[in-house]
């Protein structure tokens, strides 16, 4: 199945100030997430932002907040974002079939959200290069579980070009600048 911008939403899971420093390969994940969100903005794909237990883990990182078209985070205490009724309603009302998931931690909040979204009938794509866990082994097995449950693992660059669809357009030129 192809991913098109008019039937897709992205969910940025818990990219928070007190959590990101503990994530393995955090600099690369944050850099990739910023590029990915910039590309999604160009392509008109909405980004839903979640924050796990904000009191302890802080706000979404400033680098992420500053590039979002709209910063309206959903605070949650459930590990699965889709188990939170406000987030569930925000996703369901968009009437999309494809969901791009990225963030932290892969083996906890990301994978539990993926399972619930797949159970609800969504096509779910795990953006691997924008996703992390504190330990690499946890990320590895989080990805394994997500794939076992039916998620498709992708990279941010592959998704951005798939959403772009055609070269020689202004959107393509802007995406090309981001990924280079």
C-alpha positions, 0 to 999 in steps of 0.5 A: 500500500502507498502512503499519501499525504491526504490520508496520513497523520504522524504521531510524535511520541514523548520527545521530551526534555528529560527523556531524550538525553537518556535515549541511546543515539539521542542526537541522531534521533532528534536530528532525524525527527526535526528533518522529518517534521520539517518535511511533513510540514511541507507536505501538509501531514499533521503531527500529533504530539504526546507527552508522557507524565509531563511533570516528571519528563518535561515538555517536548524538546524545544527543537521539536516545538519550534518546528511544529506548525501547531504545538498542542501536546496531549499529555498522557499517563497511559503508555499507549497514546491510543488508550488515552481518549483525547488522543484517540478522538484526535486521531479518529476524527482525522479520518485517515488510514495511515499513521506514521509513528516515531519517538520514545521509548520504542519498546514501551509507548511506541509499540503499545500505541502501534498495537492499539492502532493496528487493532483499530484497523489503521495501517501503521508505519514505524519510522525507525530512524526517528525512534529510540529507547534507552538501550539499543536491545530494547529498541531492537525488540520493540521493532521486532514486536511492532513488525510481528503485530503488523507495523511496517518499518520505514525510514524518514527519508523513504516516507518523505519521498513517498509522500512527495510522489513526484520530482520536479515540483517545489515540494520535491525541491524543499524535501530534497534540501531537508534530506541532503 
